[in-house]
């Protein structure tokens, strides 16, 4: 691609390149020179380097520079770079590591991909070939680990979630709150971007791991622990807030009738999958795990590859108005199965009842009720959806 043309595209897209660096004096100059071939819109964030990085940067007066007095981590350096880029009027920032593993020759790939995107609120992550020779096993494992949790937390599957070669839509992310400062920031950024309807995509890039001068500051134990803690928190937020929020938004936007017609009846899932999703929702909704229905049903729907929306919707069979009836039926059924004397009437049942007195009867009755109703609802829905499908086929014919 013509370099002048590429430079014009950088300006038109309001894009810059941010290079965070910490004690990478052996590769820093080469990386900066490689980036300057494609654009002069460059910001280098010197994250408290104690080597000769500052001296190297003096050679590049045409480059915007931020010098931090203390090393606070890559995440902090990137956030400082984003704030500075925003203040200069940039909408996008390509980030490239200064350790030499990335090829500046891939910068045009990011620009061309962004130019051709219809949705401009997109975050692009360079996808490395993790099967090529020279890729450390710890990097390959860490990437698979990160990819899995990103899928759990967002529902999106990516081939590479750890690459530092990225394009960020800083105009769409500047109002998001970030709390991490080190390597885990790059995970926090893509998860929160996905949660806020920013599309996160992979594009293929080259990578070089066998550089003699390459210095990595990733500390396997400390940084992996931080990342694990962050993912644990994100999983809890996902199941207790994000998933229910997304389903509620869809319900609110479409209305209950349209939601049922499009997301339940109009789903491309098979009749069997829909019926099993309904059965799962009813089973969890009636089971004696109060307070954990949502997280459990979504987790099991993901695990069993069922329809999350349908399973969640039917798990709400235990809405507050129905709780007294569910408690009464569970207690009645449990006491009958155990041969115990049940003296409570329906009028005495309320959510504050001391279930400890009837715990055994309640648990047994609740489990039997949930299994029975799950089977009944699953079978009825299967028959109903099968008939509906046949009617639809005949109507189209």
N, C-alpha and C positions, 0 to 999 in steps of 0.2 A: 504494500500500500504506500502511495506517495506520502512522504512525511509531512509536507505542507498541508495536504488534504486532511491527514490525521490530526494535525495541530488545530485545524479549523473545526473539526468535529469535537475536539476537547472543549474549545471555546463555546461552540453552539450548545453543547450539552451541559456546560458549566461544571466541568469535571476536573479534578486535580488528582495527583498521586501523593499519598502520605507514606513516608518511610519511617517507622519507629526503629530506633537503634539503641543498643546497649552493649558496649565493649565488643563491637564487631569491626574493629579498625582494619583487619586484614581483607575484608570483603566490601566494606562500606563504599569506598571510592568507586569500585567497579560497578556496584549496583546503581549508584547515583548517575554515573556516566551512561549506563545502559538505559536508564529511564529518560534522561535528557535527550536521547536520540528521538524520542517520540513526543515529548512535551516539556515545556518550561514551567508548567503549573505544578510545581513540586514543593512539598512541605516535609522537612525532616525534623523529627522530634528526637532530640538527644536526651535519653532517659537517664541522666546522671552518670554518663560513662566516665570511667576513671583511666581509660587508655588514651590513645592519641586521636580519638574520634573528633574532638573539638578542633584539633589542628587540621585534620583532613577537611572538615566543614568550612574552614576559612578560605579554602580554594574555590568554593562555590558561592560566591556573593549573589549570584542570580537566583539562588534557591531560598525560599522562605524557611527560617530556622527557629525552632523553639528549644531552648536549653534549660532543662530541669536540673536543679541543684542536687537533688537526691533521686536515686533509683526507686521508683514506686511501682514498677510493673508495666508490662506491655499494655494491659487494659487501660491503665491511666494515661499512658502515652498516646494511645489511639484516641481516647476521649478528648485529650488536649488538642490533638490534631484536628478532630472533627469540629470542635468549637472554633478554632482558628480558621478553618476552611469555610465554615458558615459565615463568619464575620467578613470574609473576603468575597462573599457572594456565590460560593460554589454550592451546587445542589448535590453533586456526587463526589465520592472519593474512592479511588482505587488504592488499596493498601498492599504493600509488598514488603516482605521481610528483608532485612539487611544482611542476612547470613549467607546469601548467595545461592540458596536452594531454588529460588524462582528465576524464571527467564523473563527479563523485560520484553523480549520479543513476543510474549503472549499478551501484552497490553492491548494491541489492536483487537484481539479477540473479544475483550471486555467491551470496548467501545462499539464495535460492530454489533455485538449481541444487544447492548442497550439501545442502540439506534433502531434496531429492528423490532424491539419489544413494543407491543401496543399498550401494555400496562407498564407505566414508567415507575410505579412504586414497586421496584424489584431489587432484591439483594442477590448478587451473583457470587458464587463461591467456586474458585478454581478446583476442579476435580483431578486429583493426581492418580496416576496408575499405580495402585498400591501393590500390584503383583510383579512390578518390574524388578530387575536385579538391583540390589543395593539398598532396598527399603528395609530399615530396621524392623525386627519382629515386634518390638514394643510400640512402634508407630502404627503398624498395621493393626495390632490388637486394639490400641487406643482409639483408632479411627472407627473400627467396627463397634466398639463399646459406645462411642459417642453417637454414631449413626442410629443405633438401636434406641437409645434414650430420646433422641430427637424425634424419632417416629412415635414413640409412646406419648411424648409431650405435645406433639403438634399434629400427628396423623400423617405427616409428610415423610416420604422416603427419599433419602439422598445417598449418593455414593461416597461423599466426602464432606464431613462437617467440621474438620479440624484445620483445613488449609488456611493459611494466613493471607493468601493471594485472593483478594475479594474486591467487589465493588459495592459500596454502601450508598443507599439513597439518603444522604444526611438530612435532606429537607423533610423527609417523611419520618425520620427517627429522632429529630432533635428535641421533641417533647417527651420522649420516653425516659423513664428513670432507670438508671443503672447503678448497681451497688458494688460490683466487683471491680478489682483493679489490676488483676494479674492475668495469667493465661486463660482463666475461666471466663473472662469477659467475652471472648469470641463466641462462647456457647450461649451466654446470657443474651448477647446481641441478636443472634439468629432466632432463638426461641421467642424472645419478646417481639421481634419483627413479625414472625409467623402468627403469634397471638393477636397482633394488631393489623392483620390482613395485608401485610407486606409479603409479596410472593418471594420465596427463597428457592433459588435454582442452582444447579451445578452446570458448569461449562468445562470442557476438557482443557487441561494445561499440561505443560512439561514440568518436570521436577528433577533436581540434581542433588542426591544425597551423598555422593562419594567425593565431596570436596575436602581436600586436606586442610584448608583454612577455615572450614565451616565450624562455627561455635554455637552450640545450642545452650540456652539458659533454662531449659525446661528441667525441673527437678522432679523425677518420677514419683517419689513418695509424697512430698508436700503438695505438688500441683495436682496429682491424681486424686489425692484426698479432698482437696478443695473442689475439684470438678465433681467428685462423687457426692459431696454434701450439697452442692448446687443442684445436681440432678435429682437428688432425693426431695429437696424443697420444691423443685419444679413439678415433679410427679404429683405431689400432694396438691399443689395449686391447680394442676391440670384437672384432676379428678373432682376436687371439691369446688372449683370455681369456673375454670375455662370451659370444660365440656358442658356443664349445666348452662353456663352463660350462652354458649353458642346455640344450644338447642332452644333456649328461651327466646333468643333473638330471632331464630328461624320461625318459631311459633308466633311471635309478636308480629313479625313482618308479613307472614302469610295468612295468619288467622288459623283457628283450629281446623276448620273444614278443609281449607286448601292444604294445610300441613298434612292431614290424614290422607287426602287424595293423592298428593304428589310424593310425599316422603314415605308414606306407608304403602298405599295401594299402587302408586305410580313408580315405585322404586324398581330398578332393573334387577334387583336380587330375585332369586328363585322363590317359589312358593314355600318350599321346604325351609329355606333360610329365614324367610319372614316369620313363618310359624314358630320356628325354634327361637327366634329373637323375642317373639311375644311370650313364649313359654318361659324363657329365661327372665324376662322382665317381671312377670307375675310371680314366679318363684322367689326372686330376690325381694320384691315388694312386700310379700307376705311372710318372709322369713324373720326370725327373731334377732335381727342385727340392727336395731334401731340406731339411726345416726350414721350408718355406714352403707345404706342402700345404694346411694349414687356412686360412690367410689367403687363398690363391689360390682355393680351391674356393668359399669363402663369397662372396668378391668377385665371382667370375664367375657364381655362382648369382643373386646380387642383380642384376648387370648384365644377365644374360640372362633374368631373371624366371623362374627355375626354382625347384624345391623345395629350399630350403637344407638342411633336415634330411636328406632323402634323399641329396643330393649329398655332404654331410659324412659320413654314415654309410658310404657306399661308397668314399669316399676313404681310409678306414682299411683298405683292402686291403693297404696297406704297413705293417701292424703288425709290430713287431720280429721275431716268429717267422718271418715270411715274407720278410724282407729278404734273407737269403742266397739264397733261391730266385729272387727278383726280380733280384738282381745277376747270378746265374749265367745266367739266361735272357736278360737284356739283353746281357751280354757274348758269349754264344754266338751269339745272333741277329745282333748287330752285326758280329762277326768273320766270320760266314758271308756276310753281305751285302757286306762290304768285301773278301772274299777273303783275310783275314788268318789266320795260324796261331794258333789258340787252344789253349793247353796246360794251362790250369787245370782241375782237376776240382771237382766239387761240394763235396767235403770241404775244399777249400782256400779256399772262399768264406766270408767273414765280413764284418760291417759295417766292420771296420777295414782291409779290403783297400786297397792303394794303387792307387786307380782311375786315377791320373795316367798310369800305364804303359799303361792300356787305355782312356784317356779317349775317344778317337774312336770306338772300337768300342762302348763303353758308351753314349755319347750317342745314336748312331745306333740301336743295338739297343733302348735304352730308349724312344725316341720311337716306333719302329715297334711295339714291344710294347704301349705304352700306347694308341696309335691302334687297333691290331687288337683288343685286348681290350675297348676302349670300344665299338667297333662290335658285336662279338660279344655282349657283355653287354647292350648297348642293345637289340639285335634279340631276344635270348632273353627279356629282361624284357618287351618289347612283346608277344611271343607269349603268354607266361605270364599277364601281366596282362589281356590281351584275353580269353583263355579263362576266366580267373577271373571277369571282369566278366560274361561271357555266362552262366556257370554261376550266378552270383548273381542275374541277371535272371530266368533260367528258374526258379530256386528260389523267387523271390518271386512269379512268375507262377502 
